[in-house]
Structure formats: structure tokens, C-alpha cells
Amino acid sequence: MERLEPIEAARLFIDKYFTNCNAAVLAGSVVRGQATATSDLDIVVFDEQIESSFRESVCEFGWPIEVFVHNLSSYKDFFLMDYHIAKPSMQRMVTEGIVLRNDGVLNDIKQEAEKMLAAGPKEWSEETIRTKRYFISDVLDDFIGSTNEQEAIFIASSLSMLLHEFVLRVNNQWIGTSKWMVRSLRQYDLTFADKFIEAFQVFYRTGEKTKVILLAEQVLEPYGGKLFAGFSLGKK
């Protein structure tokens, strides 16, 4: 089927499948101007007649479409879940989305999302920071000591995820997964993000570990540096 323009396709989708919904927004990469050849349409629907939230993937109007359907209270559980894991997917979709339909309910929902995004995630406790330091230190030592090139690739991947989380959370910033790791780092600090990316690019291209090691040590240094001796978890 011929691929329609994204907004037209999204509106036709709502007209066809969610005729009586209270509100709907088109979100995702097509809205941010970051769409690729494999991008889909992310559509969030609010319908007071729906008993419980659900997610569904379909192909319509030339597009793969992911639809996230909520009633007028179920979305709050997802807002809260995203808040606790510090990955505000739903909040971002609601705030950045192009409005496809709105009988008035969307205004309050968007205000809730905007307020949560502006406040940032829950602050880490000193104990959480200490625990995260330990696990970063453990993976960093594995990375430093690894002589197996294949294993080092995956150790580096784990280290990048841990460091990204640490830097952002200690600075009261939202985190991400996959492509949102880079986007979240860039939203926080462009200069640091470039340094972070360069360090891992150099390793993946050449096998040289120095930049990654220095990056990890510099991230940990303001919080006491690497941690091993004296760490305890669960001891009574």
C-alpha cells in the first residue's frame, strides 16, 4: 500500500479504529524529525471506554504503527512506572506528540507529563550511589583485565550502560536505552556526550582501552573513585 504522510496516516488510523476516543497524539521519531526508513508511527490513545491499557502493533496506510491505548486513569500507572525507572517514555510521547484528537482531557494529561519531566527522576541516595560505584568498578576491572577481544566488546557494552546511568542519575537527569542513551546524554551535556561517544568509538574501532578507562575513572572520581574493599551488600 502507498505510504501516506505520517499525520494523515495517523488521523485515518484513529478515524478507523478509535472513532469515539477522547484524545490521541502522534509521537516518536516522525514528530522529532528523526525518522528513518524503518521508523514506525507511535500513537497514544486515551479512551474512557477502555477497561485496561494495552499496546498493539499493526500495519496500516503504508506504515507500521504502534498504538498505546489507555483509559483516563491507566496512563497514571505508566507515568509512575516510567518515573521509578527514570525512563519517561510515556511522558515524552504525550508532551511532544502532535494532537490528532482532543475533547479537552489531553490538556490535564499533558500538564502532568510536563511537570514530571521538568522535576526529573527521584534523587539517588548515598547508598545507591555507593552500590552503583561498586558495580561500575567491578565491570571496569573486568574491562581493564580482559585479554579476550570478543569478551571485551560485551564488557564495554555493559560499562557504557552503567556509566551513562550513573552520570545522568547523579545529575538528576532522565536516562534511556538503545538510541535514547545517546539522546539522554546529549540533552544533559553535549561536550560530555561527545567525549563519552568518542571513548567507546575508539575502543570498538581499534581495541584501545585508554579513553574508556580514563572516562570511567573521571566519572567516579567526584564520588570517591573506584570501590571494592569495604563494600557490603545485604549483610546483617
C-alpha positions, 0 to 999 in steps of 0.5 A: 500500500502507498505510504501516506504522510505520517499525520494523515496516516495517523488521523485515518488510523484513529478515524478507523479504529478509535472513532469515539476516543477522547484524545490521541497524539502522534509521537516518536521519531516522525514528530522529532524529525528523526525518522528513518526508513524503518521508523514506525508511527507511535500513537497514544490513545486515551479512551474512557471506554477502555477497561485496561491499557494495552499496546498493539502493533499493526500495519496500516496506510503504508506504515507500521504503527504502534498504538498505546491505548489507555483509559483516563486513569491507566496512563497514571500507572505508566507515568509512575512506572516510567518515573521509578525507572527514570525512563519517561517514555510515556511522558515524552510521547504525550508532551511532544506528540502532535494532537490528532484528537482532543475533547479537552482531557489531553490538556490535564494529561499533558500538564502532568507529563510536563511537570514530571519531566521538568522535576526529573527522576527521584534523587539517588541516595548515598547508598545507591550511589555507593552500590552503583560505584561498586558495580561500575568498578567491578565491570571496569576491572573486568574491562581493564583485565580482559585479554579476550577481544570478543569478551571485551566488546560485551564488557564495554557494552555493559560499562557504557550502560552503567556509566551513562546511568550513573552520570545522568542519575547523579545529575538528576537527569532522565536516562534511556536505552538503545538510541535514547542513551545517546539522546539522554546524554546529549540533552544533559551535556553535549561536550560530555556526550561527545567525549563519552561517544568518542571513548567507546568509538575508539575502543570498538574501532581499534581495541584501545582501552585508554579513553574508556578507562580514563572516562570511567575513572573521571566519572567516579572520581567526584564520588570517591573513585573506584570501590571494592574493599569495604563494600557490603551488600545485604549483610546483617 
